[in-house]
């Protein structure tokens, strides 16, 4: 299964490497979207060592990054979901790659 993980800026983001490792151990293909503030809590380089990482600075590298990522993924997990990210999703605000992808993704989502 192809799982897209969105990491928002929350203190719990430091645990996401355990989530990624667990998913990969069960033969899942994983890609990650990190919000700009997620890097304050989870080291981008450590996550990049395990899987592909996309951030707002990747938007120009893909034609329509959020659409390409939604077409790739079977499931989208936002882990952890900060209160700010949850509020953005609840109100339909898409001001970064993580929220744009979440709002465009039509498959199963876990927040």
NULUM-443908 format. One line per field, with one value per atom (N, C-alpha, C, O, CB): z, x, y; atom name; residue number from 0. Coordinates in nm, 3 decimals, always signed. Atoms other than C-alpha are relative to their C-alpha. Glycine has a CB too. Layout:
BEGIN
z <- (Z, ...)
x <- (X, ...)
y <- (Y, ...)
at <- (CA, ...)
i <- (NUM, ...)
//
This chain:
BEGIN
z <- (+0.000, +0.000, +0.000, +0.062, +0.121, +0.007, -0.077, +0.099, +0.085, -0.145, -0.107, +0.227, +0.000, +0.001, +0.139, -0.007, +0.232, +0.143, +0.196, -0.104, -0.137, +0.573, -0.002, -0.057, +0.092, -0.016, +0.647, +0.143, +0.238, -0.032, -0.133, +0.938, +0.022, -0.049, +0.014, -0.032, +1.092, +0.120, +0.184, +0.028, -0.105, +1.346, +0.138, +0.191, -0.020, -0.134, +1.676, +0.072, +0.008, -0.004, -0.077, +1.954, -0.022, -0.009, +0.149, +0.023, +1.876, -0.129, -0.153, -0.003, +0.128, +1.536, +0.017, -0.074, -0.078, -0.020, +1.688, -0.002, -0.021, +0.132, -0.001, +1.707, -0.140, -0.155, +0.091, +0.131, +1.335, -0.064, -0.147, -0.091, +0.054, +1.253, +0.041, -0.036, +0.049, -0.043, +1.457, -0.086, -0.121, +0.149, +0.085, +1.253, -0.139, -0.192, -0.010, +0.133, +0.924, +0.002, -0.088, -0.046, -0.010, +1.035, +0.010, -0.053, +0.121, -0.015, +1.140, -0.130, -0.165, +0.106, +0.128, +0.811, -0.104, -0.178, -0.054, +0.096, +0.607, +0.036, -0.053, -0.007, -0.043, +0.815, -0.046, -0.062, +0.152, +0.048, +0.700, -0.151, -0.204, +0.073, +0.147, +0.334, -0.066, -0.180, -0.055, +0.059, +0.278, -0.064, -0.017, +0.107, +0.065, +0.042, +0.062, +0.065, -0.158, -0.076, +0.228, -0.062, -0.099, +0.148, +0.033, +0.122, +0.108, +0.172, -0.146, -0.108, +0.357, -0.054, -0.139, +0.110, +0.020, +0.335, +0.136, +0.233, -0.064, -0.126, +0.605, -0.016, -0.115, +0.042, -0.002, +0.690, +0.038, +0.088, +0.101, -0.033, +0.738, +0.148, +0.185, -0.041, -0.144, +1.116, +0.052, +0.164, +0.074, -0.043, +1.132, +0.021, +0.108, -0.104, -0.013, +1.088, +0.133, +0.169, -0.109, -0.133, +1.426, +0.101, +0.205, +0.047, -0.094, +1.591, -0.052, +0.028, +0.034, +0.061, +1.348, -0.099, -0.189, -0.069, +0.090, +1.173, -0.143, -0.168, +0.053, +0.141, +0.797, -0.055, -0.127, -0.084, +0.053, +0.721, +0.045, -0.033, +0.045, -0.051, +0.940, -0.073, -0.103, +0.151, +0.072, +0.766, -0.145, -0.202, +0.008, +0.138, +0.422, -0.014, -0.123, -0.048, +0.005, +0.511, -0.012, -0.052, +0.125, +0.004, +0.529, -0.115, -0.161, +0.130, +0.103, +0.262, -0.070, -0.028, +0.061, +0.073, +0.013, +0.084, +0.144, -0.137, -0.077, +0.179, -0.094, -0.173, +0.117, +0.078, +0.018, +0.095, +0.199, -0.095, -0.076, +0.150, -0.100, -0.221, +0.090, +0.089, +0.011, -0.102, -0.211, +0.081, +0.096, -0.155, -0.117, -0.211, +0.070, +0.110, -0.378, -0.100, -0.206, +0.054, +0.084, -0.531, -0.144, -0.236, +0.055, +0.137, -0.833, -0.072, -0.194, +0.002, +0.061, -0.891, -0.066, -0.161, +0.105, +0.058, -0.966, -0.072, -0.036, +0.110, +0.075, -1.215, +0.093, +0.106, -0.111, -0.100, -0.960, +0.117, +0.124, -0.056, -0.103, -0.649, +0.079, +0.098, +0.094, -0.085, -0.438, -0.077, -0.019, +0.060, +0.081, -0.723, -0.030, -0.020, -0.132, +0.027, -0.815, +0.122, +0.110, -0.046, -0.122, -0.453, +0.034, +0.082, +0.116, -0.028, -0.416, -0.097, -0.059, -0.010, +0.096, -0.732, +0.034, +0.003, -0.142, -0.038, -0.598, +0.120, +0.122, +0.033, -0.129, -0.250, +0.002, -0.067, +0.107, -0.029, -0.139, +0.127, +0.139, +0.015, -0.126, +0.210, +0.036, -0.002, +0.114, -0.045, +0.367, +0.151, +0.202, -0.073, -0.147, +0.734, +0.038, -0.003, +0.066, -0.054, +0.905, +0.144, +0.230, -0.009, -0.126, +1.198, +0.036, -0.031, -0.007, -0.083, +1.414, -0.071, -0.164, +0.137, +0.052, +1.337, +0.107, +0.212, -0.040, -0.095, +1.511, +0.000, -0.095, -0.034, -0.007, +1.622, -0.117, -0.171, +0.135, +0.112, +1.355, -0.130, -0.207, -0.014, +0.123, +1.077, +0.001, -0.102, -0.014, -0.010, +1.199, -0.028, -0.098, +0.140, +0.025, +1.201, -0.147, -0.203, +0.085, +0.143, +0.848, -0.082, -0.170, -0.048, +0.073, +0.722, +0.022, -0.071, +0.041, -0.033, +0.900, -0.073, -0.104, +0.152, +0.065, +0.734, -0.148, -0.214, +0.072, +0.143, +0.390, -0.041, -0.156, -0.078, +0.032, +0.409, -0.048, +0.015, +0.123, +0.059, +0.191, -0.034, -0.149, -0.127, +0.022, +0.236, -0.001, -0.004, +0.107, +0.013, +0.223, -0.069, -0.089, +0.140, +0.073, +0.047, +0.079, +0.022, -0.035, -0.084, +0.341, -0.004, -0.024, +0.145, -0.001, +0.356, -0.141, -0.158, +0.065, +0.139, -0.023, -0.036, -0.096, -0.099, +0.032, -0.054, +0.078, +0.022, +0.032, -0.082, +0.232, -0.058, -0.061, +0.144, +0.054, +0.076, -0.138, -0.176, -0.007, +0.133, -0.271, +0.003, -0.091, -0.087, -0.007, -0.154, +0.023, +0.116, +0.112, -0.010, -0.206, +0.063, +0.086, -0.137, -0.063, -0.053, +0.151, +0.206, -0.038, -0.147, +0.312, +0.064, +0.027, +0.052, -0.074, +0.547, +0.149, +0.201, -0.029, -0.145, +0.908, +0.054, +0.018, +0.046, -0.061, +1.108, +0.149, +0.222, -0.029)
x <- (+0.084, +0.000, +0.089, +0.195, -0.096, -0.074, +0.119, -0.063, -0.179, -0.002, +0.051, +0.084, +0.077, +0.201, +0.012, -0.055, +0.141, -0.019, -0.130, -0.069, +0.007, +0.223, +0.025, +0.125, +0.103, -0.017, +0.175, +0.044, -0.021, -0.131, -0.052, +0.382, -0.018, +0.040, +0.151, +0.018, +0.267, +0.087, +0.145, -0.150, -0.087, +0.448, -0.057, -0.128, +0.026, +0.046, +0.376, +0.116, +0.199, -0.128, -0.106, +0.603, +0.001, +0.105, -0.016, +0.009, +0.480, +0.068, +0.082, -0.145, -0.063, +0.653, +0.128, +0.169, +0.029, -0.124, +0.969, -0.023, +0.072, +0.065, +0.033, +0.790, -0.032, -0.050, -0.118, +0.044, +0.707, +0.095, +0.053, -0.016, -0.094, +1.022, -0.042, -0.023, +0.143, +0.050, +0.874, -0.119, -0.131, -0.041, +0.116, +0.552, +0.047, -0.002, -0.093, -0.052, +0.744, +0.065, +0.041, +0.101, -0.068, +0.959, -0.101, -0.084, +0.093, +0.102, +0.651, -0.074, -0.101, -0.099, +0.070, +0.475, +0.089, +0.042, -0.046, -0.092, +0.782, +0.029, +0.050, +0.131, -0.024, +0.835, -0.111, -0.090, +0.014, +0.113, +0.492, -0.019, -0.128, -0.129, -0.007, +0.591, -0.084, -0.128, -0.044, +0.070, +0.415, +0.102, +0.215, -0.083, -0.081, +0.558, -0.043, -0.162, -0.017, +0.032, +0.578, +0.069, +0.187, +0.043, -0.055, +0.627, -0.049, -0.152, -0.043, +0.030, +0.622, -0.011, +0.067, +0.107, +0.009, +0.502, +0.022, -0.045, -0.141, -0.025, +0.642, -0.040, -0.006, +0.149, +0.025, +0.505, +0.131, +0.223, -0.116, -0.122, +0.766, +0.033, +0.150, -0.013, -0.025, +0.723, +0.027, +0.075, -0.118, -0.028, +0.748, +0.149, +0.190, -0.053, -0.144, +1.123, +0.054, +0.167, +0.066, -0.041, +1.137, -0.003, +0.063, -0.091, +0.019, +1.039, +0.050, +0.082, -0.146, -0.046, +1.142, +0.110, +0.089, -0.118, -0.111, +1.479, -0.024, -0.036, +0.130, +0.027, +1.421, +0.102, +0.064, +0.001, -0.106, +1.755, -0.021, +0.003, +0.138, +0.023, +1.669, -0.116, -0.111, -0.027, +0.115, +1.334, +0.039, -0.001, -0.121, -0.045, +1.494, +0.087, +0.095, +0.077, -0.083, +1.729, -0.086, -0.036, +0.089, +0.087, +1.427, -0.100, -0.143, -0.075, +0.103, +1.188, +0.005, +0.079, -0.140, +0.008, +1.106, -0.075, -0.178, -0.070, +0.061, +1.024, -0.031, +0.054, +0.093, +0.042, +0.830, -0.038, -0.099, -0.119, +0.036, +0.793, -0.043, -0.042, +0.119, +0.043, +0.671, +0.107, +0.075, -0.036, -0.107, +1.012, +0.004, +0.080, +0.134, +0.008, +0.928, -0.110, -0.119, -0.023, +0.116, +0.621, +0.041, -0.026, -0.075, -0.044, +0.813, +0.062, +0.076, +0.098, -0.065, +0.978, -0.098, -0.063, +0.080, +0.104, +0.654, -0.098, -0.113, -0.072, +0.094, +0.395, -0.105, -0.116, -0.068, +0.098, +0.116, +0.021, -0.042, -0.152, -0.049, +0.274, -0.111, -0.108, +0.090, +0.103, -0.037, -0.086, -0.132, -0.089, +0.079, -0.224, +0.082, +0.029, -0.047, -0.084, +0.067, +0.012, +0.010, +0.139, -0.010, +0.101, -0.132, -0.132, +0.044, +0.129, -0.273, -0.026, -0.086, -0.115, +0.016, -0.270, +0.089, +0.055, +0.031, -0.092, +0.023, -0.054, -0.043, +0.138, +0.031, -0.119, -0.132, -0.228, -0.005, +0.123, -0.375, -0.066, -0.188, +0.030, +0.049, -0.406, +0.084, +0.200, +0.004, -0.071, -0.314, -0.018, -0.130, -0.054, +0.000, -0.220, +0.069, +0.182, +0.070, -0.065, -0.152, +0.036, -0.051, -0.094, -0.050, +0.065, +0.131, +0.231, +0.020, +0.110, +0.090, -0.075, -0.024, +0.051, +0.081, -0.185, -0.006, -0.067, -0.144, +0.005, -0.133, -0.139, -0.215, +0.108, +0.129, -0.432, -0.014, -0.123, -0.014, +0.002, -0.339, -0.037, -0.119, +0.135, +0.029, -0.344, -0.145, -0.213, +0.098, +0.138, -0.674, -0.097, -0.196, -0.027, +0.086, -0.828, +0.000, -0.105, +0.046, -0.008, -0.704, -0.085, -0.161, +0.146, +0.077, -0.855, -0.150, -0.229, +0.043, +0.142, -1.185, -0.061, -0.180, -0.017, +0.050, -1.214, +0.038, +0.013, +0.053, -0.032, -1.086, +0.116, +0.122, -0.118, -0.116, -0.763, +0.115, +0.149, +0.043, -0.109, -0.481, +0.115, +0.132, -0.049, -0.108, -0.179, +0.138, +0.240, -0.004, -0.127, +0.091, -0.023, -0.138, +0.067, +0.012, +0.163, -0.077, -0.156, +0.138, +0.068, +0.040, -0.152, -0.226, +0.051, +0.145, -0.304, -0.060, -0.173, -0.031, +0.049, -0.340, -0.023, -0.124, +0.100, +0.011, -0.279, -0.115, -0.190, +0.132, +0.109, -0.517, -0.136, -0.226, +0.011, +0.130, -0.799, -0.026, -0.142, -0.007, +0.017, -0.737, -0.015, -0.068, +0.117, +0.000, -0.704, -0.141, -0.209, +0.094, +0.137, -1.026, -0.005, -0.114, -0.063, -0.003, -0.915, -0.011, -0.042, +0.130, +0.009, -0.910, +0.107, +0.224, +0.015, -0.090, -0.758, -0.010, -0.118, -0.035, -0.005, -0.652, +0.070, +0.184, +0.072, -0.059, -0.591, +0.013, +0.060, -0.088)
y <- (-0.117, +0.000, +0.124, +0.125, +0.000, -0.127, +0.354, +0.098, +0.136, +0.058, -0.087, +0.578, +0.130, +0.133, -0.070, -0.135, +0.951, +0.049, +0.046, +0.096, -0.051, +1.097, +0.149, +0.196, -0.073, -0.144, +1.465, +0.028, -0.014, +0.077, -0.033, +1.595, +0.149, +0.231, -0.042, -0.142, +1.920, +0.037, -0.051, +0.033, -0.050, +2.135, -0.023, +0.063, +0.146, +0.035, +1.964, -0.069, -0.134, -0.091, +0.063, +1.844, -0.152, -0.216, +0.032, +0.145, +1.491, -0.044, -0.164, -0.042, +0.033, +1.507, -0.080, -0.152, +0.126, +0.075, +1.363, -0.151, -0.227, +0.040, +0.143, +1.023, -0.054, -0.175, -0.025, +0.044, +1.009, -0.101, -0.182, +0.120, +0.100, +0.812, -0.141, -0.235, +0.029, +0.130, +0.525, -0.043, -0.161, +0.005, +0.029, +0.546, -0.043, -0.143, +0.123, +0.032, +0.545, -0.138, -0.219, +0.108, +0.130, +0.251, -0.114, -0.218, -0.002, +0.103, +0.054, -0.027, -0.142, +0.040, +0.016, +0.117, -0.069, -0.155, +0.136, +0.061, +0.025, -0.147, -0.229, +0.079, +0.138, -0.291, -0.094, -0.214, -0.007, +0.080, -0.410, +0.016, -0.002, +0.039, -0.003, -0.358, +0.111, +0.095, -0.132, -0.114, -0.024, +0.093, +0.104, +0.076, -0.102, +0.237, +0.133, +0.164, -0.001, -0.122, +0.570, +0.120, +0.115, -0.016, -0.132, +0.931, +0.096, +0.072, +0.047, -0.094, +1.230, +0.142, +0.184, -0.008, -0.145, +1.588, +0.063, +0.028, +0.043, -0.071, +1.815, +0.146, +0.211, -0.012, -0.144, +2.156, +0.070, +0.006, +0.038, -0.073, +2.427, -0.010, -0.020, +0.148, +0.005, +2.415, -0.141, -0.157, +0.059, +0.138, +2.034, -0.021, -0.098, -0.100, +0.011, +2.071, +0.049, +0.018, +0.075, -0.045, +2.242, -0.115, -0.108, +0.114, +0.109, +1.912, -0.135, -0.224, -0.012, +0.125, +1.635, +0.034, +0.115, -0.078, -0.033, +1.641, -0.049, -0.169, -0.060, +0.032, +1.654, -0.099, -0.192, +0.126, +0.087, +1.486, -0.145, -0.237, +0.050, +0.136, +1.184, -0.066, -0.185, +0.002, +0.055, +1.140, -0.027, -0.129, +0.097, +0.019, +1.185, -0.125, -0.182, +0.123, +0.120, +0.899, -0.126, -0.231, -0.009, +0.117, +0.666, +0.002, -0.104, -0.011, -0.009, +0.796, +0.136, +0.225, -0.023, -0.127, +1.074, +0.103, +0.073, -0.018, -0.109, +1.407, +0.116, +0.157, +0.046, -0.116, +1.691, +0.112, +0.090, -0.036, -0.119, +2.044, +0.106, +0.083, +0.051, -0.107, +2.372, +0.036, +0.084, +0.123, -0.030, +2.415, -0.098, -0.077, +0.001, +0.096, +2.114, +0.034, -0.029, -0.139, -0.030, +2.275, +0.026, -0.020, +0.120, -0.029, +2.402, -0.119, -0.117, +0.112, +0.115, +2.063, -0.095, -0.165, -0.074, +0.085, +1.878, +0.090, +0.207, -0.086, -0.084, +2.002, +0.058, +0.180, -0.081, -0.043, +2.019, -0.096, -0.201, -0.004, +0.091, +1.871, -0.067, -0.188, +0.074, +0.060, +1.821, -0.100, -0.198, +0.109, +0.093, +1.651, -0.126, -0.237, +0.067, +0.117, +1.424, -0.090, -0.212, +0.044, +0.080, +1.314, -0.068, -0.182, +0.089, +0.065, +1.247, -0.115, -0.215, +0.102, +0.108, +1.037, -0.120, -0.234, +0.049, +0.108, +0.835, -0.080, -0.202, +0.058, +0.062, +0.762, -0.078, -0.043, +0.106, +0.074, +0.503, +0.054, +0.055, -0.151, -0.056, +0.657, +0.121, +0.132, -0.107, -0.120, +0.990, +0.011, +0.015, +0.130, -0.009, +1.014, +0.130, +0.155, -0.125, -0.120, +1.345, -0.034, -0.050, +0.129, +0.052, +1.250, +0.069, +0.043, -0.153, -0.047, +1.448, +0.113, +0.176, +0.046, -0.110, +1.695, +0.108, +0.090, -0.048, -0.111, +2.026, +0.063, +0.045, +0.106, -0.070, +2.231, +0.097, +0.114, +0.075, -0.094, +2.484, -0.071, -0.021, +0.069, +0.076, +2.222, -0.050, -0.043, -0.119, +0.046, +2.075, +0.114, +0.096, -0.060, -0.117, +2.424, +0.038, +0.071, +0.118, -0.031, +2.490, -0.097, -0.055, -0.004, +0.099, +2.165, +0.017, +0.004, -0.141, -0.017, +2.229, +0.119, +0.120, +0.018, -0.120, +2.569, +0.008, +0.110, +0.122, +0.005, +2.466, +0.089, +0.131, +0.038, -0.084, +2.667, -0.088, -0.188, +0.083, +0.079, +2.537, +0.093, +0.132, -0.076, -0.096, +2.760, -0.065, +0.005, +0.105, +0.070, +2.492, -0.135, -0.175, -0.020, +0.125, +2.164, -0.106, -0.181, -0.053, +0.099, +1.954, +0.019, -0.078, +0.010, -0.023, +2.118, -0.004, -0.050, +0.136, +0.011, +2.148, -0.146, -0.181, +0.064, +0.142, +1.776, -0.063, -0.144, -0.072, +0.056, +1.692, +0.036, -0.048, +0.050, -0.042, +1.892, -0.060, -0.079, +0.151, +0.057, +1.745, -0.153, -0.212, +0.038, +0.147, +1.382, -0.052, -0.008, -0.049, +0.053, +1.184, -0.139, -0.191, -0.005, +0.134, +0.853, +0.009, +0.115, -0.074, +0.001, +0.748, +0.088, +0.084, -0.143, -0.090, +1.005, -0.030, -0.061, +0.151, +0.014, +0.971, +0.123, +0.150, -0.132, -0.122, +1.288, -0.025, +0.063, +0.128)
at <- (N, CA, C, O, CB, N, CA, C, O, CB, N, CA, C, O, CB, N, CA, C, O, CB, N, CA, C, O, CB, N, CA, C, O, CB, N, CA, C, O, CB, N, CA, C, O, CB, N, CA, C, O, CB, N, CA, C, O, CB, N, CA, C, O, CB, N, CA, C, O, CB, N, CA, C, O, CB, N, CA, C, O, CB, N, CA, C, O, CB, N, CA, C, O, CB, N, CA, C, O, CB, N, CA, C, O, CB, N, CA, C, O, CB, N, CA, C, O, CB, N, CA, C, O, CB, N, CA, C, O, CB, N, CA, C, O, CB, N, CA, C, O, CB, N, CA, C, O, CB, N, CA, C, O, CB, N, CA, C, O, CB, N, CA, C, O, CB, N, CA, C, O, CB, N, CA, C, O, CB, N, CA, C, O, CB, N, CA, C, O, CB, N, CA, C, O, CB, N, CA, C, O, CB, N, CA, C, O, CB, N, CA, C, O, CB, N, CA, C, O, CB, N, CA, C, O, CB, N, CA, C, O, CB, N, CA, C, O, CB, N, CA, C, O, CB, N, CA, C, O, CB, N, CA, C, O, CB, N, CA, C, O, CB, N, CA, C, O, CB, N, CA, C, O, CB, N, CA, C, O, CB, N, CA, C, O, CB, N, CA, C, O, CB, N, CA, C, O, CB, N, CA, C, O, CB, N, CA, C, O, CB, N, CA, C, O, CB, N, CA, C, O, CB, N, CA, C, O, CB, N, CA, C, O, CB, N, CA, C, O, CB, N, CA, C, O, CB, N, CA, C, O, CB, N, CA, C, O, CB, N, CA, C, O, CB, N, CA, C, O, CB, N, CA, C, O, CB, N, CA, C, O, CB, N, CA, C, O, CB, N, CA, C, O, CB, N, CA, C, O, CB, N, CA, C, O, CB, N, CA, C, O, CB, N, CA, C, O, CB, N, CA, C, O, CB, N, CA, C, O, CB, N, CA, C, O, CB, N, CA, C, O, CB, N, CA, C, O, CB, N, CA, C, O, CB, N, CA, C, O, CB, N, CA, C, O, CB, N, CA, C, O, CB, N, CA, C, O, CB, N, CA, C, O, CB, N, CA, C, O, CB, N, CA, C, O, CB, N, CA, C, O, CB, N, CA, C, O, CB, N, CA, C, O, CB, N, CA, C, O, CB, N, CA, C, O, CB, N, CA, C, O, CB, N, CA, C, O, CB, N, CA, C, O, CB, N, CA, C, O, CB, N, CA, C, O, CB, N, CA, C, O, CB, N, CA, C, O, CB, N, CA, C, O, CB, N, CA, C, O, CB, N, CA, C, O, CB, N, CA, C, O, CB, N, CA, C, O, CB, N, CA, C, O, CB, N, CA, C, O, CB, N, CA, C, O, CB, N, CA, C, O, CB, N, CA, C, O, CB, N, CA, C, O, CB, N, CA, C, O, CB, N, CA, C, O, CB, N, CA, C, O, CB, N, CA, C, O, CB, N, CA, C, O, CB)
i <- (0, 0, 0, 0, 0, 1, 1, 1, 1, 1, 2, 2, 2, 2, 2, 3, 3, 3, 3, 3, 4, 4, 4, 4, 4, 5, 5, 5, 5, 5, 6, 6, 6, 6, 6, 7, 7, 7, 7, 7, 8, 8, 8, 8, 8, 9, 9, 9, 9, 9, 10, 10, 10, 10, 10, 11, 11, 11, 11, 11, 12, 12, 12, 12, 12, 13, 13, 13, 13, 13, 14, 14, 14, 14, 14, 15, 15, 15, 15, 15, 16, 16, 16, 16, 16, 17, 17, 17, 17, 17, 18, 18, 18, 18, 18, 19, 19, 19, 19, 19, 20, 20, 20, 20, 20, 21, 21, 21, 21, 21, 22, 22, 22, 22, 22, 23, 23, 23, 23, 23, 24, 24, 24, 24, 24, 25, 25, 25, 25, 25, 26, 26, 26, 26, 26, 27, 27, 27, 27, 27, 28, 28, 28, 28, 28, 29, 29, 29, 29, 29, 30, 30, 30, 30, 30, 31, 31, 31, 31, 31, 32, 32, 32, 32, 32, 33, 33, 33, 33, 33, 34, 34, 34, 34, 34, 35, 35, 35, 35, 35, 36, 36, 36, 36, 36, 37, 37, 37, 37, 37, 38, 38, 38, 38, 38, 39, 39, 39, 39, 39, 40, 40, 40, 40, 40, 41, 41, 41, 41, 41, 42, 42, 42, 42, 42, 43, 43, 43, 43, 43, 44, 44, 44, 44, 44, 45, 45, 45, 45, 45, 46, 46, 46, 46, 46, 47, 47, 47, 47, 47, 48, 48, 48, 48, 48, 49, 49, 49, 49, 49, 50, 50, 50, 50, 50, 51, 51, 51, 51, 51, 52, 52, 52, 52, 52, 53, 53, 53, 53, 53, 54, 54, 54, 54, 54, 55, 55, 55, 55, 55, 56, 56, 56, 56, 56, 57, 57, 57, 57, 57, 58, 58, 58, 58, 58, 59, 59, 59, 59, 59, 60, 60, 60, 60, 60, 61, 61, 61, 61, 61, 62, 62, 62, 62, 62, 63, 63, 63, 63, 63, 64, 64, 64, 64, 64, 65, 65, 65, 65, 65, 66, 66, 66, 66, 66, 67, 67, 67, 67, 67, 68, 68, 68, 68, 68, 69, 69, 69, 69, 69, 70, 70, 70, 70, 70, 71, 71, 71, 71, 71, 72, 72, 72, 72, 72, 73, 73, 73, 73, 73, 74, 74, 74, 74, 74, 75, 75, 75, 75, 75, 76, 76, 76, 76, 76, 77, 77, 77, 77, 77, 78, 78, 78, 78, 78, 79, 79, 79, 79, 79, 80, 80, 80, 80, 80, 81, 81, 81, 81, 81, 82, 82, 82, 82, 82, 83, 83, 83, 83, 83, 84, 84, 84, 84, 84, 85, 85, 85, 85, 85, 86, 86, 86, 86, 86, 87, 87, 87, 87, 87, 88, 88, 88, 88, 88, 89, 89, 89, 89, 89, 90, 90, 90, 90, 90, 91, 91, 91, 91, 91, 92, 92, 92, 92, 92, 93, 93, 93, 93, 93, 94, 94, 94, 94, 94, 95, 95, 95, 95, 95, 96, 96, 96, 96, 96, 97, 97, 97, 97, 97, 98, 98, 98, 98, 98, 99, 99, 99, 99, 99, 100, 100, 100, 100, 100, 101, 101, 101, 101, 101, 102, 102, 102, 102, 102, 103, 103, 103, 103, 103, 104, 104, 104, 104, 104, 105, 105, 105, 105, 105, 106, 106, 106, 106, 106, 107, 107, 107, 107, 107, 108, 108, 108, 108, 108, 109, 109, 109, 109, 109, 110, 110, 110, 110, 110)
//
